[in-house]
Amino acid sequence: MEKSILELFWKYDPNGLVIVDKDMKIVESNPSFEHMFQIKHENARGFYIERLLGRAGIDIFKKVFESGESVTKDKIVFPSYGVTVRFIAFKIPGKDLAAGILVDITSEEKKKKELAEIKLGTINKINDVILKQMEVAQEIASLLGETVAETKASLLNLLKIIQGGKE
């Protein structure tokens, strides 16, 4: 029964799961991994991991094999597959194998990017409003200055007339 439960987890885990050997060939992969990297199950076994994960992936697995320590990368982008992952790799004890867990964070990253774009758009709109307010304030000040100057000139003329009439 234990084996069948593990098989179910392997099959239905939404994370990409892959096991590689020291030659950097895939020993086993789950359907999520195969879907992420667009490879058929029958073609995955024996496939060089570098052909799917590139230099970033192979460097992680090499580090795991060399150090025996787990390695975590918070964000690796695979543009040719349109996927961004959080990558956790570790050595399988007692075996010349390493496992990788690839958590698909593509939608999270897309939401972060959209939020950043919204924030930038909002900042730009606020700056535009501030500039327009400044322009309006300057125009009002200019008009007010003209009106005050005209009023002063008219009042001075009126004052001269009144004073001239007293003389």
KAJO-V623924 format. One line per field, one symbol per residue. psi: psi as a letter, one per 30 degrees, with the letter a starting at -180 (. if undefined). A space follows every 10 residues. Layout:
psi=???
This chain:
psi=eeeeeeeeee efkfkkkkkl afghkkekll eeeeeeghkk effekfkkee fefaeeeeee eeeeeeffll kkkfkkkief fhkklkkkkl kjkglhlkkk kjjjgeeeee eeeeeeeeee eeeeeeeeee eeeeeeeeee eeeeeeeeee eeeeeeeeee eeeeff.
